[in-house]
C-alpha cells in the first residue's frame, strides 16, 4: 500500500487528492485499487501515514493513538479456495475471461463449501466474509441476490454443457474408466413448477416424500465431471444408455469403460452398451454368481482376498474376477445368525400355541414375518388342518450360504489388452468414491438440501453448483492427503476437511482506521497449523 497524490487543476485553482492505493498483479499486469480517500485528514497525518505504509519511522509524535481497529472478517478460507479455483483452472473452465459474472459464480461455488444455506443467506454474509470482496464487490456493500446470484445461476445453466465438456476433456480420455452412479434427494413443500420432482422409490429410507434422482459421473479417481437430474420415479438402469450417448456425443469420448453397480448394469443394458464402442465393469448379483459357479464348475475355495482368480466365460468371453472380503464375510455371518435367531423366536411362539386355529390366518401371520425379514429360504414350515404350526431350519442351505459369505464376482467386457484383472477389480471398487461424493454433496459438508428453488432449471443449477463445489473439495483433499494420512485415529484424531475449513476461516482481515477512515487492511498472521494447510494447498496469502 502507498499514498498517492493526485493533482487536479480547475481554472486558476489547483486541488490535491490523497488516496491510499494497493498494487497487485493480474494476468501478468500490474494494477492498482483504491483503498481509501484520506484527503480530509490533516496534512501532518497524511505524511505520517505515508511513512508508516512505507515501513519507515514516523517519529514519536506519529498519530498512533488515533489508529484503531475497524471491521474484522473471515479472509483465509475464501482466499484459499479462490486461489484453488484458479490453480485448478476451474475459473477458466467456467469462463475464459475474468468477468463479474464468473466471479459471482465462483463466490456461490466457494460459498457452498464455507457457508451452506440459501443464496440469500450467502449474500447476507457480506459483512462477515471476504468472499464477496474477492468477487469484486466493495466490502460492506450488500450484493443483490437477484442480480448477483439468481441471474448468474441462469447464465450458469446455459453454460452447463460447455463447462462439463471442458471438465471431461480435462479429466477423461478415450479408453479410460468412467464411474457412474445415481442417488436421489427428497423434497418438502410445493413444487408445482417442476416436472422432475415426483414420488419414487427412495434410497435413503425416506418414504412418502417427493424426490428427484441425480446421476454423477467421475473419472476413476472420483473427480467429478458431470451431473444430471432425472425424474424422481426414474429407474437407475434406464439412465445408463443416455449417459453413454452423452459421453460420446457431448464429451467427445468415443470409447471408454463404463463402470456401474449391479442393479444398474443389467444383462439387457450390457447388451445395449455392447453395440457401442464402450465396455463395462460391474458386479454379479448373488443369484448370477451362483449360476456362474455352477456353469463353470468352480470351487468355492477359489475366492481369496489377496489372490484374485480370473475366469473367462467359455461361451460369451465375459471375464470374471472372484473376490472375497473377510470383514464383510464376518458381518454377513453375524447378520444372518441374528436374523435367524429373531425369526426362530417368533416362529417358536406360534408353534407353542396349542388351541385350534384357522390355518389360513396362521399361514398369513407367518408370511408377514418372512416378508419383514426376507430369510424364508432358511426355513421349512407347515400349518396342519387344525392350525397347528411346525418349523425347522434348512441347515444344508445355511451351510452353502455361509460358504459364499464375503464372496463377490466382478465382471467386465474389456479385453486383457485393455485392462488387467487388478485394474478392472480396482475400477469397480472405486465406485465407493462416487458414493463418497454423494455423501459429501448431500450431507457432510456441502448440504445439497434443503433446496429453496422451485423450477427445474434453478434446481439443476443448484445441484451443478454443489457438484462444482465438490470438484474444489476433491482437489483440496488430494493436496491435503499428507495432513490426513499423518493424523492420529480414534479419540486422538485431529483433522477432517471441515476442521481445515474452520482453521482457515480464523485467518481474518482487519481494517485499520484513523478518524473513521480506513487507511489499511491487515491480514492476521497464520499460525503453524494454518501455514501447513496453506503450504499443502499451494496458497500464499496476499
C-alpha positions in Angstrom: 0.0 0.0 0.0 1.1 3.6 -0.6 -0.3 7.1 -0.5 -0.9 8.6 -4.0 -1.1 12.3 -4.5 -3.5 13.3 -7.4 -3.3 16.8 -8.8 -6.3 18.4 -10.5 -6.3 22.0 -11.9 -9.6 23.8 -12.3 -9.3 27.3 -13.7 -6.8 29.2 -11.6 -7.1 26.8 -8.7 -5.2 23.6 -8.0 -6.7 20.8 -6.0 -4.9 17.8 -4.4 -6.5 14.4 -3.5 -4.7 12.0 -1.3 -5.6 8.3 -1.9 -4.4 5.1 -0.3 -3.9 2.6 -3.1 -2.7 -1.0 -3.3 -0.8 -2.6 -6.2 -1.5 -6.1 -7.4 -0.8 -8.3 -10.3 -3.5 -9.8 -12.6 -2.7 -11.8 -15.7 0.9 -10.6 -15.6 -0.1 -6.9 -15.5 0.3 -4.5 -12.5 -2.9 -2.9 -11.5 -4.0 -0.6 -8.7 -7.1 -0.5 -6.5 -8.4 2.3 -4.2 -8.4 1.5 -0.5 -9.4 4.9 1.0 -9.6 8.7 0.3 -7.7 10.4 3.2 -7.9 13.9 1.8 -9.9 15.2 4.7 -7.2 14.3 7.3 -4.7 17.0 8.4 -1.5 17.1 6.2 0.6 16.1 9.1 -1.4 12.8 9.5 -1.2 12.2 5.7 2.6 12.5 5.7 2.9 10.2 8.7 0.5 7.6 7.3 2.6 7.6 4.1 5.8 6.9 6.1 4.0 4.1 8.1 2.8 2.5 4.9 6.4 2.7 3.5 7.6 0.9 6.7 9.6 3.9 7.9 9.8 5.5 11.3 7.1 8.2 11.5 8.6 9.6 14.8 7.4 9.5 18.3 4.6 12.1 17.5 3.0 9.8 14.9 -0.7 9.6 15.5 -0.7 6.0 16.7 -3.2 6.8 19.4 -5.7 7.7 16.7 -5.1 4.4 14.9 -7.9 2.0 15.8 -9.3 -1.3 14.5 -12.4 -1.4 12.4 -14.3 -4.3 11.0 -12.7 -7.8 11.2 -13.9 -10.5 8.9 -13.1 -14.0 7.5 -10.5 -14.0 4.8 -8.3 -17.1 4.9 -10.8 -19.7 3.7 -12.3 -17.5 1.0 -8.9 -16.5 -0.4 -7.5 -20.1 -0.3 -10.4 -21.6 -2.2 -10.5 -18.7 -4.6 -6.8 -19.4 -5.4 -7.5 -23.1 -5.6 -10.3 -22.4 -8.2 -7.7 -20.5 -10.2 -4.9 -23.0 -9.8 -7.1 -26.0 -10.8 -8.3 -23.9 -13.8 -12.0 -24.3 -12.6 -12.3 -20.5 -13.0 -11.2 -20.7 -16.7 -13.4 -23.7 -17.3 -16.4 -21.7 -16.2 -15.4 -18.7 -18.3 -12.0 -18.0 -20.0 -12.2 -14.3 -19.1 -12.4 -12.8 -15.6 -15.8 -11.1 -15.6 -18.2 -10.1 -12.9 -20.5 -13.0 -13.9 -17.7 -15.5 -13.4 -16.5 -14.1 -10.1 -20.1 -14.2 -8.7 -20.5 -17.8 -9.9 -17.2 -18.7 -8.1 -18.5 -16.9 -5.0 -21.5 -19.2 -4.9 -19.4 -22.3 -5.5 -16.9 -21.4 -2.8 -19.7 -20.3 -0.6 -21.2 -23.7 -0.8 -18.0 -25.1 0.9 -17.8 -22.4 3.5 -21.4 -21.3 4.3 -24.1 -23.8 3.5 -27.6 -22.5 3.1 -29.7 -20.4 0.7 -28.3 -17.9 -1.8 -29.9 -15.2 0.3 -28.1 -16.3 3.4 -24.8 -16.3 1.5 -25.4 -12.7 0.4 -26.1 -11.8 4.0 -22.7 -12.9 4.9 -21.2 -9.8 3.2 -20.0 -8.2 6.4 -18.5 -11.3 7.9 -16.5 -12.7 5.0 -14.1 -11.5 2.2 -15.9 -13.9 -0.2 -17.9 -11.1 -2.0 -15.0 -8.7 -1.7 -12.8 -11.2 -3.6 -15.5 -11.4 -6.2 -15.1 -7.7 -6.9 -17.7 -6.2 -4.6 -16.9 -3.4 -2.3 -16.6 -4.6 1.3 -19.6 -3.6 3.4 -22.0 -3.2 0.4 -24.6 -6.0 0.2 -24.7 -7.9 -3.1 -28.1 -8.0 -4.8 -29.3 -11.7 -4.5 -31.4 -11.4 -7.7 -28.6 -9.8 -9.8 -25.6 -11.4 -8.3 -27.0 -14.9 -7.6 -30.2 -15.8 -9.5 -29.3 -14.2 -12.8 -25.8 -15.7 -12.5 -27.4 -19.1 -11.9 -29.5 -18.7 -15.1 -26.3 -18.0 -17.1 -24.5 -20.9 -15.5 -27.4 -23.2 -16.5 -26.9 -22.1 -20.2 -23.2 -22.9 -20.0 -23.6 -26.2 -18.1 -23.0 -28.5 -21.0 -20.0 -26.4 -22.2 -18.5 -26.5 -18.7 -19.0 -30.2 -18.3 -17.5 -30.8 -21.8 -14.3 -28.9 -20.7 -14.1 -30.9 -17.4 -14.5 -34.1 -19.4 -11.7 -33.0 -21.8 -9.5 -32.2 -18.8 -10.1 -35.4 -16.8 -11.3 -38.1 -19.3 -9.6 -39.7 -22.2 -10.5 -42.4 -24.8 -10.2 -45.8 -23.2 -10.4 -44.6 -19.6 -12.5 -46.0 -16.8 -15.5 -43.8 -16.0 -17.5 -44.2 -12.8 -21.3 -43.6 -12.7 -23.9 -43.9 -10.0 -27.3 -42.5 -9.2 -28.9 -41.4 -6.0 -32.0 -39.3 -5.0 -32.8 -36.4 -2.7 -36.2 -35.7 -1.2 -38.2 -32.5 -1.2 -40.8 -31.0 1.1 -43.3 -28.3 0.2 -44.9 -27.4 -3.1 -43.0 -27.7 -6.4 -45.8 -27.3 -9.0 -43.4 -25.7 -11.5 -41.2 -28.8 -11.5 -41.8 -31.7 -13.8 -39.0 -33.8 -12.3 -39.9 -33.7 -8.6 -42.2 -36.6 -8.2 -42.8 -39.7 -6.0 -40.4 -42.6 -6.4 -38.6 -45.4 -4.6 -36.4 -43.6 -2.0 -32.8 -44.9 -1.4 -32.3 -43.3 2.0 -35.1 -44.8 3.8 -37.4 -41.8 3.2 -40.9 -42.9 2.4 -43.8 -40.7 1.3 -41.8 -37.8 0.0 -41.4 -36.4 -3.5 -37.8 -36.6 -4.9 -35.5 -36.2 -7.8 -32.8 -38.5 -9.0 -29.3 -37.3 -9.8 -26.6 -39.1 -11.7 -23.0 -38.3 -11.1 -20.1 -39.1 -13.5 -16.5 -39.1 -12.4 -13.1 -40.3 -13.6 -11.5 -43.4 -12.0 -10.1 -41.3 -9.1 -13.5 -39.9 -8.2 -13.0 -36.4 -9.7 -16.5 -35.2 -10.9 -17.0 -34.2 -14.5 -20.8 -34.1 -14.9 -24.1 -34.3 -13.1 -27.6 -34.7 -14.4 -31.1 -34.7 -12.8 -33.9 -37.1 -13.6 -37.5 -37.5 -12.6 -37.8 -38.9 -9.1 -39.5 -42.0 -10.4 -36.7 -43.0 -12.8 -35.1 -46.4 -12.6 -31.3 -46.4 -12.3 -30.8 -48.7 -15.3 -32.9 -46.5 -17.7 -30.4 -43.7 -17.3 -27.3 -45.7 -18.4 -27.6 -45.6 -22.2 -28.3 -41.9 -22.1 -25.1 -41.3 -20.2 -23.1 -43.4 -22.6 -24.5 -41.3 -25.5 -23.7 -38.2 -23.5 -20.1 -39.2 -23.2 -19.9 -39.9 -26.9 -21.8 -37.0 -28.4 -21.4 -34.2 -25.8 -18.0 -35.0 -24.4 -16.3 -36.5 -27.4 -15.3 -39.7 -25.7 -15.5 -42.4 -28.4 -14.7 -45.4 -26.4 -14.3 -46.0 -22.7 -15.1 -48.4 -19.9 -18.3 -47.6 -18.2 -18.5 -48.7 -14.5 -21.7 -49.0 -12.6 -23.3 -51.1 -9.8 -25.0 -54.5 -10.4 -28.6 -53.1 -10.2 -27.8 -50.6 -12.9 -25.9 -52.6 -15.5 -28.4 -55.4 -16.1 -27.9 -58.0 -18.8 -30.2 -56.0 -21.1 -28.2 -52.8 -20.6 -24.9 -54.5 -21.1 -26.2 -55.9 -24.4 -27.2 -52.3 -25.4 -23.8 -50.9 -24.5 -22.0 -53.7 -26.3 -23.4 -52.3 -29.6 -21.4 -49.2 -29.0 -17.6 -48.8 -28.6 -18.0 -48.8 -24.8 -17.1 -51.6 -22.4 -18.5 -52.2 -18.9 -17.4 -53.1 -15.4 -19.9 -54.2 -12.9 -20.6 -57.0 -10.3 -22.9 -60.0 -10.3 -26.0 -60.4 -8.2 -25.9 -63.3 -5.7 -28.2 -65.3 -8.0 -26.0 -64.6 -11.1 -22.9 -65.5 -9.1 -24.4 -68.9 -8.1 -25.2 -69.6 -11.7 -21.7 -68.8 -13.0 -20.2 -71.0 -10.3 -22.4 -73.9 -11.4 -21.9 -73.3 -15.1 -18.1 -73.1 -14.9 -17.9 -75.8 -12.2 -15.9 -73.5 -9.9 -14.8 -74.4 -6.4 -15.7 -72.0 -3.5 -12.0 -72.0 -2.3 -11.1 -70.1 -5.5 -12.4 -67.0 -3.7 -9.5 -65.3 -1.9 -9.0 -61.8 -0.5 -5.4 -61.5 -1.7 -5.1 -63.7 -4.7 -7.8 -62.9 -7.2 -8.7 -65.6 -9.6 -9.9 -64.7 -13.1 -12.3 -66.9 -15.1 -13.4 -66.4 -18.7 -16.8 -67.5 -19.8 -16.4 -70.3 -22.2 -19.3 -69.1 -24.4 -19.5 -65.3 -24.1 -15.9 -64.4 -23.4 -17.1 -62.3 -20.3 -14.2 -62.0 -17.8 -15.0 -62.7 -14.1 -12.8 -61.9 -11.1 -13.5 -64.0 -8.0 -13.1 -61.8 -4.9 -13.5 -62.0 -1.2 -13.8 -59.6 1.7 -13.2 -61.3 5.1 -14.6 -58.4 7.1 -17.8 -58.5 5.0 -17.9 -62.2 5.5 -17.9 -61.8 9.2 -20.6 -59.2 9.1 -22.8 -61.3 6.8 -22.4 -64.3 9.2 -23.3 -62.2 12.2 -26.2 -60.6 10.4 -27.6 -64.0 9.3 -27.2 -65.5 12.7 -29.0 -62.6 14.3 -31.9 -62.6 11.8 -32.3 -66.4 12.1 -32.4 -66.1 15.8 -35.1 -63.4 15.7 -37.3 -65.3 13.3 -36.8 -68.6 15.1 -38.0 -67.0 18.3 -41.1 -65.6 16.6 -41.9 -68.9 14.9 -41.4 -70.8 18.2 -44.0 -68.5 19.8 -46.5 -69.5 17.1 -45.6 -73.2 17.3 -46.2 -73.2 21.1 -49.9 -72.3 20.7 -52.0 -75.5 21.2 -55.5 -74.2 20.7 -57.3 -74.8 17.3 -56.7 -72.0 14.8 -57.7 -71.1 11.3 -54.9 -72.5 9.0 -55.1 -69.6 6.6 -54.7 -67.0 9.3 -51.7 -68.8 10.8 -50.1 -69.1 7.4 -50.7 -65.4 6.7 -49.2 -64.4 10.1 -46.1 -66.5 9.3 -45.9 -65.0 5.8 -45.8 -61.5 7.4 -42.8 -62.5 9.4 -40.9 -63.7 6.4 -42.0 -60.7 4.4 -40.4 -58.5 7.0 -37.1 -60.4 7.5 -36.8 -61.9 4.0 -35.0 -65.1 5.0 -37.7 -67.7 4.3 -35.2 -69.7 2.3 -33.5 -70.9 5.5 -36.7 -72.4 7.0 -39.1 -75.3 6.5 -42.5 -74.7 7.9 -46.0 -76.2 7.8 -49.5 -75.5 9.0 -51.9 -78.5 9.6 -55.6 -78.6 9.2 -56.2 -77.6 12.8 -53.9 -74.6 12.6 -51.0 -76.3 14.2 -47.7 -74.9 13.2 -44.3 -76.5 13.0 -40.9 -75.4 11.6 -37.3 -76.4 11.2 -34.1 -74.9 9.8 -32.6 -75.8 6.4 -29.1 -76.5 7.8 -27.7 -77.5 4.4 -29.0 -74.3 2.7 -27.5 -72.2 5.6 -24.1 -74.1 5.2 -24.0 -73.4 1.5 -24.8 -69.8 2.0 -22.0 -69.5 4.6 -19.6 -70.8 2.0 -20.2 -67.7 -0.1 -20.1 -65.1 2.8 -17.9 -62.2 1.7 -17.6 -63.5 -1.8 -18.4 -61.4 -4.8 -17.7 -61.5 -8.6 -16.8 -58.6 -10.7 -17.2 -58.8 -14.5 -16.0 -56.8 -17.5 -16.4 -56.9 -21.2 -13.0 -55.2 -21.6 -10.2 -57.4 -23.1 -7.0 -58.2 -21.3 -5.2 -55.8 -23.6 -7.4 -53.0 -22.3 -7.4 -53.9 -18.6 -5.6 -56.4 -16.3 -7.5 -58.3 -13.7 -6.2 -56.0 -11.0 -7.3 -52.9 -12.9 -10.9 -53.9 -13.5 -11.3 -55.1 -9.9 -10.0 -51.8 -8.7 -12.2 -50.0 -11.2 -15.3 -51.5 -9.6 -14.1 -50.9 -6.1 -13.6 -47.2 -6.9 -17.4 -46.8 -7.2 -17.2 -46.1 -3.5 -15.6 -42.8 -4.4 -18.8 -41.8 -6.2 -20.7 -42.9 -3.0 -18.4 -40.7 -1.0 -19.1 -37.8 -3.4 -22.8 -38.3 -2.8 -22.3 -38.3 0.9 -20.3 -35.1 0.8 -22.8 -33.4 -1.6 -25.9 -34.4 0.3 -24.9 -34.2 4.0 -21.3 -33.9 5.3 -20.1 -30.5 4.0 -22.0 -29.2 1.0 -25.5 -29.9 2.2 -27.4 -30.1 -1.1 -30.7 -29.9 0.9 -32.9 -28.0 1.6 -33.4 -26.8 -2.0 -35.1 -23.4 -2.0 -35.6 -23.2 -5.8 -38.9 -24.2 -7.3 -38.3 -24.7 -11.1 -36.2 -27.5 -12.7 -33.6 -25.2 -14.3 -32.8 -23.5 -11.0 -32.8 -26.8 -9.1 -30.5 -28.4 -11.7 -28.2 -25.3 -11.5 -28.2 -25.5 -7.7 -27.1 -29.2 -7.9 -24.5 -28.2 -10.5 -23.1 -25.6 -8.1 -22.9 -28.3 -5.4 -21.0 -30.6 -7.8 -18.5 -27.8 -8.7 -18.0 -27.2 -5.0 -17.3 -30.9 -4.6 -14.8 -30.6 -7.5 -12.9 -28.0 -5.5 -13.2 -30.1 -2.3 -11.9 -33.1 -4.2 -8.8 -31.3 -5.4 -8.3 -29.8 -1.9 -8.4 -33.3 -0.4 -5.8 -34.6 -2.9 -3.4 -31.8 -1.8 -4.2 -32.4 1.9 -3.5 -36.1 1.9 -0.3 -35.8 3.8 -2.1 -34.0 6.6 -4.9 -36.6 6.8 -2.5 -39.6 6.5 -0.3 -38.4 9.3 -3.2 -37.8 11.6 -4.0 -39.9 14.7 -7.0 -42.2 14.9 -9.9 -42.6 17.3 -10.2 -40.1 20.1 -6.8 -38.5 19.1 -8.0 -37.8 15.5 -7.5 -34.1 14.7 -8.1 -33.5 11.1 -11.2 -33.6 8.9 -11.9 -31.4 5.8 -14.4 -29.4 8.0 -11.6 -28.8 10.6 -9.3 -27.5 7.8 -12.0 -25.1 6.6 -12.6 -23.8 10.1 -8.9 -23.3 10.7 -8.7 -21.3 7.5 -11.7 -19.2 8.4 -10.0 -18.0 11.6 -7.4 -16.1 9.4 -9.1 -12.7 9.3 -8.7 -9.4 7.6 -9.0 -6.3 9.9 -9.5 -2.7 9.0 -7.1 0.0 10.5 -8.8 3.3 10.9 -7.8 6.9 11.6 -10.6 9.3 12.2 -13.0 6.7 11.0 -11.3 6.4 7.6 -9.9 3.0 6.5 -6.2 3.6 5.8 -5.0 0.0 5.8 -6.3 -3.6 5.9 -4.1 -6.2 7.7 -4.4 -10.0 7.4 -3.8 -11.9 10.6 -0.6 -13.9 10.7 -1.3 -17.6 10.2 -0.2 -19.9 13.0 1.9 -23.1 12.4 -1.1 -25.3 11.6 -2.6 -22.8 9.2 0.8 -22.3 7.5 1.0 -26.1 7.0 -2.5 -26.1 5.4 -1.8 -23.2 3.1 1.5 -24.8 2.0 -0.2 -28.1 1.1 -2.8 -26.2 -0.8 -0.1 -24.2 -2.6 -1.6 -20.9 -1.4 0.4 -17.8 -0.4 -1.7 -15.2 1.4 -1.8 -11.7 0.0 
